[in-house]
């Protein structure tokens, strides 16, 4: 594959995820945000985009009175898998343990 083709592919993906991030920012439908996360069960959404989506979904869902167990398990599993050790990671581990007790 030529370097120009690779550069074009990379730019296309950047554009796709830029549009995705913008759509997440503009979306206020909690069910749609959560559905987007749960359907990305192989975690294909890039880390930064997924973190934005998770944080928005979690804060919106909490403001409406709760989150599903499936969403919370995905949320805290992702954080424990990808965050560097620290307070946020430790908090995610505790929450994940609480969910499965």
C-alpha positions in Angstrom: 0.0 0.0 0.0 1.4 3.4 -0.9 2.2 6.0 1.7 -0.3 8.4 0.1 -3.1 5.8 0.5 -2.2 5.2 4.1 -2.2 8.9 4.8 -5.6 9.2 3.1 -7.0 6.3 5.1 -5.7 7.8 8.4 -7.2 11.2 7.5 -10.5 9.6 6.7 -10.6 7.8 10.1 -9.7 11.1 11.8 -12.6 12.8 10.1 -15.0 10.0 11.0 -14.1 10.1 14.7 -14.1 13.9 14.7 -17.7 13.8 13.4 -18.5 11.0 15.9 -17.2 13.2 18.8 -19.2 16.1 17.6 -22.4 14.0 17.4 -21.7 12.7 21.0 -21.4 16.3 22.2 -24.7 17.3 20.6 -26.6 14.2 21.6 -28.9 14.4 24.7 -30.6 11.1 24.3 -29.2 8.9 27.1 -30.6 5.7 25.6 -28.8 6.4 22.3 -25.5 7.2 24.1 -25.7 4.0 26.2 -26.8 1.9 23.1 -23.7 3.2 21.2 -21.5 2.1 24.0 -23.0 -1.3 24.5 -23.0 -2.1 20.8 -19.3 -1.4 20.7 -18.7 -4.5 22.7 -15.2 -5.1 21.2 -14.1 -1.5 22.1 -13.4 -0.3 18.6 -14.2 3.3 19.4 -10.8 5.0 20.1 -9.9 5.5 23.7 -10.4 9.3 23.9 -13.7 9.2 22.0 -15.0 6.3 24.1 -14.0 8.1 27.4 -16.0 11.2 26.3 -19.0 9.0 25.3 -18.8 7.0 28.6 -18.5 10.1 30.8 -21.4 11.8 29.1 -23.6 8.7 29.2 -22.8 8.1 32.8 -23.5 11.7 33.9 -26.7 12.0 31.9 -28.0 8.6 33.1 -27.2 9.4 36.8 -29.1 12.8 36.4 -32.1 10.8 35.2 -32.1 8.4 38.1 -29.8 5.5 37.3 -27.8 3.3 34.9 -28.3 -0.3 33.8 -26.0 -3.0 35.3 -24.9 -3.8 31.8 -23.8 -0.2 31.1 -22.1 0.1 34.5 -20.2 -3.2 34.0 -19.0 -2.0 30.6 -18.1 1.4 31.9 -16.0 0.3 34.8 -14.5 -2.7 32.9 -13.2 -0.3 30.3 -11.8 2.0 32.9 -10.0 -0.8 34.7 -8.6 -2.1 31.4 -7.2 1.1 30.1 -6.6 3.7 32.8 -3.2 4.0 34.3 -3.0 3.2 38.0 -4.2 6.1 40.2 -7.2 7.3 42.0 -9.6 7.1 39.0 -8.4 3.5 38.3 -8.7 2.5 42.0 -12.2 3.9 42.1 -13.2 2.0 39.0 -11.8 -1.3 40.4 -13.9 -0.8 43.6 -17.0 0.0 41.7 -16.6 -3.0 39.4 -16.1 -5.3 42.5 -19.2 -3.8 44.1 -21.2 -4.5 40.9 -20.3 -8.2 40.9 -20.8 -8.9 44.6 
